[in-house]
């Protein structure tokens, strides 16, 4: 996979995460999650600019121009998905009241999205997700990790968590409370 394909994959993964988080922000009227979507939208713009620069630097042969056209169309389509997610999150940020249909769907939903930062002293720091086993200990499943300005999408069991990482996870409401305590250092995962 070349650098251009990696950038396109990162763009796609970012837009998928944005959609997931945008809907969660609306369902749970969560401004913090909505703001994460807006941050991701800005990151998508940076990635899209990098893709455009790479396309412009390609040698203009017929084969390369065909590939460039396909990549450009994919980039534009993926950006539209991200922009739609940002528009959804903007509803929450602006504080528009929830539509009754959304409120009714909340009654049926048992899963929420939680955003936490790993604090100094947290037992999660410097541990692999597989060792911690969050899903089996508290029901929370980490869908992404924000490390600085970069994201790790769909982290696996060998992904090491670090102090300062922001974890985006889904799970039950009672699991979310335990998850927050683990990340803040108020609880040790080995005690569960």
N, C-alpha and C positions, 0 to 999 in steps of 0.2 A: 504494500500500500504506500503510495507516494504522499508527500506532504499535503498536496491539494486534496486528496481523498480523505486524509485524516481531518483536515479542517472542515470538510463537508460533513463528515460523520459527527464531529463535535457540534456543528451547527444543528444537525438533525436531533442529536441527543438533548441539546439545550432546548429546542422547541418542544420536544416530548415532555421534558420535565416542567417547562412553563405551563403547558396545558394542564397537566396533573395538578400543579400547585395553584393555578388560577381557579380551577373548579373547586378545589378544597377551600381556597380563600373565600369564595362566594358562599359555599355551603355552610361554613362555620363562621362567617363574618370575621375573618382573621386578617387584620391589617398587616401584621408582621409577615405573613406568608405572601400577601399581595405585594408588599414592598420587595420581597425576594424576586417575584416575577418581573417587576420593573427593573431591578438590578440585572437580571438575566437578559432582559431585552437589550440593555445597553451592551452587555457582553456579546450578544448576537450581532449587534451592529459592528463591533470590532472584528469579529470573526469574518463577517460578510465582507468588510473592507479588505481584510487580508486575502480572501479568496479572489476578489476583484483585482487586486494588485498582482497576484500570481497569474491570473488569466491574461492580464495585459502584458506580462513579461514573457509569455509563451511565444515561441518561434512560429510565425504565421504560415504554416504549411496547411494544406487542405485537411489532412488528418487531424492536426492539432486544432484547427478552427472548428471542426465538427465536435470534437471533445469539449472545447471551450464553450460552445453554444449549449451543449447538454448540461455542463456544470453550471453555467449561468442561469439556465432555466430552473434547475433544481434549487439553486441558492435563492432565487426569487420566490419560488413556491414555499420553501421552508421559512423564509423571512415572513411571508404573509401569515403563516401559522403562528409564529411567535408574536407578531403584531396583534393578532386576534386574542391570544392569551393575555397580552398586556392590556388590551381593551376590557377584557373580563375583569382583570384584577383592579383596573382603574375604578370600576363600579364600587368596589369595597373601599378603596382609598378615599374616594369622594364622599363616602358615608351615605350612599343611597340606601333607603330602607329595603329590606328583603321582600321579594315578591312572595305571596302566600304559597305558591307552588314550591318554592325553595324551602320555605318553613316546613311544609308537609313532608318533603323528602328528607329533611333532617330527622324527623321522628323515626323514619325507617332506617337511617344510617347508624351503624355501630362502629364505623371506622372514621378516624380523623387524622389529619396531618399535623405533625408537631415539628417545630424548629427549635433546636437547642444548641448552645455552644458548650464545648467541653472546657470546664473551668480548671484552674490549677488545683491539683490535689484530687481530681476525679479518678476513680479506679478504672475508667475507660481509657485514659491516656496511655499511649504506647502499647496498646493491646490490639490484637487482631480481632476482627468481627467474629470469626469462627470460634475464638476462645471465649469471648463474652457471651455469645449465643443469646442476643437480645430477644429474638423472636420467641424462643422457648422460655425465657426467663420472665419477660414482661409483655410479650405479644407485639412489640414494636419491630418493624422491618425497615431498615435504613435504605432509602431509595436514592439518596445522593449525599455527597459530602462536599461542603464548600471549604476549600483550603486557600486562604488568601483570596485572590481573584479567580482562581481556577476551581473547577468542579470535577468530582469523580462521580460518574454516572453508574448506577447499578453496581455499587461496590461488592466485592466478593468476600469470601470467608478469610482470605489472606490479606485483606486490606487493613493496614495498621492505622488506628485512630491516633490523633495528636492533640495535645492541648491547644485550644484556640480553634479547632475544627468546628464548623457549624454543621450539624447533622440534620437532615430532613428525613423524617420517618413517618410511617403510617401504622396505625394500630388502634386498639380499643382505648376508650377514655381512661379507664383505670390504669392501663399500661402506660399511658402518656404521663400520668403523674409520677409513676416510678421512674420512667425514662428521664424526666426533668430532674429528679433527685439524684439519679446516677450521674448525669452530666455535670451537675453543680457540685458534686462531691459530698452531698448530704447522705448518700447511701453507697455501699460497696456492692458491686454485682455478685461477688462471691457469697454475700449474705442472703441471696434470693434462692 
